[in-house]
Amino acid sequence: MLKQKILLGCLLLCAVVTPLHVAHSAEIGIPSATTNAAGAKALALIVDGPSFSWPIVIRRNDSGGSALPVRVDVTSLQGRSAQTANPLHLSMDGRDVAVADFDLSALDQKEIRLSGTLPVEDEFTGQLGIIVEGNRIPYELKVTRRKPENPPKARFVGATSDGKLAMTSDKSSFEWPLVLRRDDALKQVVEVMPRVSLMSGPAGTIIEPKLLKDGNPITGPISLPSLGQQSLKLVGTADREGSYTGEISYDIDGNATTVTLTLNRTHPDLDFKIEPITKTFATAGSPVTLQLRMLNNSSMPREIYPPSIVQFERTSTLGSGPIQVAAGDYQVAFRRQDDKPLRPLTADGDGELTLAATVTGLTTTGSYKGVMRFTAPDRKPADVAFELSLRLWWVWPALAIAVGVLLSALLRYYQSTGQPRLLVQRNALELRSNLTTLLQSESRNLNDQEKNVFTHLIAQIDEASDKLADPSAPIETASTIIDAARRRSSLLTPWITYRRRRDTLPAAIADLINADLKAVYDTLTNDSASDSQVATAKERLAGIDAKINNGLKDGFNEAGAALTRAIDEFAPADRPQFAPVTTLVATLIAEANRFRFDKAEEALAQARSKFAEIAAGLLRATLSVAQPAVGFEAADWSAFITEITGLLDGVITEPDSERRVQLWNEANRRYLTKVVQRAKARVETLIQAGVVGTEEALSRARSKLVEAEAALSQGKLGAARTSYQEAVDEAAGARKPLQQQGLQMGKTPAADSDAPNSGAVLPDSIIMEAVASLWPLPLGRDVTLAQVTRRMRWSSIGFAFFLLLIAIASGLQLLYFPNPAFGCADLIVAFLWGAGLHAIAGQTFQGLSGLAQQLR
C-alpha cells in the first residue's frame, strides 16, 4: 500500500515538472525570416529611395507559462562600397532605442522598427540578434537600395531643356518669381530642398540673392504633393548694368538638379518720343540738313545727350550691295532750332526739342541709309532710321546725252562705209593664214595632188584680195569667192585622211574608194564648184568608211573560205581533227559580218595557228623511216625525216601563233620541194629505163610533178601538194612492172597542205577630225593681217566698248529728275538715250528700263 502511494506521488511530481521544462524551451523568432543556402536565418528588404522604415515582428510560437524577457539588438548596415547606412535607428513603441527590451508572453508578438538612410544605390548588410534565456539567435540583414522605376520629378517652370532660366530687369532691386512644380503622379509627398548660389556680374561683381517662400527665407525642405507646386521668389540687388549668372539647385531623395540662372540688368527705355526723320534729297557735295524732333513724355525736365550716327551706308546706283560710309568721309553738326546753347541739352516737362543735323562731305551720289542714336543718363538708347538721296548736277546728264548723239552719228557713218570691206579683207587673210599654216605643218607628207589643192585654194583667196583692193569692184564678188574657198576647204582634211588611209589598205580594197577620192579632188580644184557639188563630195567622203568595212568583211570571209577549202583537201578520215579550226572559222565569219574586225582578226589568227598545229601533227604521223618516199634511198630518207620531224616539232611547240604558221609553211615547203625533186628525178630515171608497161603511168606522173614544181615556184604550196599526190598516184600504176624488173620506187607518205595565207591586214581605225574652224582670213594680196588689225583696232575696241555700255546701262533709269540718286552710272543711261538706243532697240530697251526700276 505504501509502495502504491509512493508511485502515485512520483507520477504527480512528473506531471508538475514537465510543463515547467516546456516553458523554458520557448519558441521565439521572426515569421518573415528565410533560411539561406548556408542554413543561416536571413531578412531582406528592397527600397526605391534613400530612406527606409522596416517593421519587424518578433513572435512567440509556444503556449508555455509566464512571459519571457526578450532583447533585440542590431549592428550597423555596411555597403559594398564601404559606406554605412547613416543614420540607423531601432525604435519600439514610437521611440528610438539602442536595444529593444520587452517581455513576450506565450503565443504573443511584438513589432519593432528599423529605419535609416542609404547614401547610395547598393546592397547594405548587417545582423539582427534576438536574445532569449541567455541564447542569441542571429538574423542576417540585407537592405538593397535600387533605382526607382518611377522616381519623383520636379522642375522650375520656364526652364529650358538644357536647364537654363533667364530674366531681364531694368531695376537694381529685382524680384524674380519662380515656380517649383511636381511633374510625377506618385501619391506620396516628397521633400524638395532648393538652394541658390552667388551670382557673378560684369567687372567681377558678386551679388548674393535670397530665395524666399511666402516672404520668408527658405531654411529647410519644401513639401510637394503629387502634381503640386510651390511659388518662390528670388530677390537681390544688381546695381551694374550687364549680365549676371548663377545656379539654383533642388534635391529630391538625394538626387540634385541644377538650373543655370541668367539675369540681364538693363536701363529703362528712353522716355522721349522721337518723330520719324523725313527723307531728304540734295545734290552731291552740298550740305544736307536733317530735322530731328523729340517730345518729353514725362512731366519733369529731362536731359538728353546730343545724338550720333551709329550706322551709315550707301547703295550704289550701279545696283551693287550696301557700302559702309566711313566716319572720316563726312561731318555732322547739330544746332537747336531755338538757337539756345547745345549743352546742356534739356527738354522741359511735356515739352519738345527740335534739332537740325547738318551733314557735309558727301560727294558720292546714291541712296544713303543710316541710324541716328539718342541717349540719356540711365536710359536705354533709342535708334531712329533716316534716308537721304544725292544726285549729280543737271548739266552732267545733258552733256552725256549730247556725247551720245555725236558718237552714234559717227558710228553709223563708219559702219555704213569702210567697215564691211575691211571685214571681208580680214576674213580672206585669216583663211589664207590657216591654209598656209596647215600646208607648212603637213608639207613633208603631202603628195603632188594635195600640194596642188593647197596652191589652188590659196590662189583663189589671193584673187579675192585683189578684187577688194580695187574700189570699183563690188564687195559681193570677193565675198563670194572667199565663201566658196572656205566651203571647199572643209573637204581638205577628211580627203587627205582617207587618201593616206587608202595607201595602207590592200589593193582590192583601195580600188573601192579611188573613184570617191578622185571626185573629191575634182571638186577641190574646181573654182566654180556649187554648193550641191560640195555637198555631194561630202556625202562621198562619208560613204568611204562603209566601202572599206564591206571590203574588209569580204576579205575575212574569203580567208575563212580558204581555210575551209584547205581542210577539204585532206583525207576524209583526217578532216574531223580540224573541228577546232572549223569552229574558229565560223566565229571569224560571224564577227566579220558584224563589222567587228578586231575580233575577226583574232579568230583568223587562232584558226591559222590551229590549222598549222594540226596539219603539222598529221604530216609528222605519216613519216616513217621504213617507208621511203619516191626517189629516196633508205639512208637519205632517214636523214630527211629527222630534219622534217625537227621542223614539225618546232611548229607544234611554238607559242606565238603567227610564228607557228610561218614555221609550218617553211616546213611544208621544205618537205614538198624535196620530195617533188626526188620523185621527179626518180621518175625520169625510170622512164629512161624503158620498162614495158610503165611508159604512160610514169609520163603522167612526170607531168604532175612538173606542175608541182611550177606551183612551188609560185608559192602555191597547196596546189603543189595536190599535184605531187596525183603524181604519186599515177606512178603507183607502174609500181608492179617495176618490181618485176627489180626496180623500186618507194612508198610515199601522204603530204599535207600548207596553211593559207594570212587574211586582209586590218588598218588602223580612221579618226575623222573636223577641219579646224577656218575663220574668213584680208585689201590686196600683199596686205598683211597685222596691217589690217592696226587699222581696225581702235574701231573694234570702240564698238565693243559701246556694246558693253549698252549691256550694263540698259537696266538703269534714263531720266535725271525722277531719279533722286542720279549718279555716274546714270550718265551712261543718258548717253544711251542720246545715242538713240530707244529708237534702235525698241521694246527690248523698255523692258530693261523696267528691270532697272526693280533693281532700285
Summary of the structure (lengths in Angstrom):
residues: 856
radius of gyration: 61.6
end to end distance: 147.7
largest distance: 190.5
contacts: 2586
relative contact order: 0.07
helix: 44%
strand: 24%
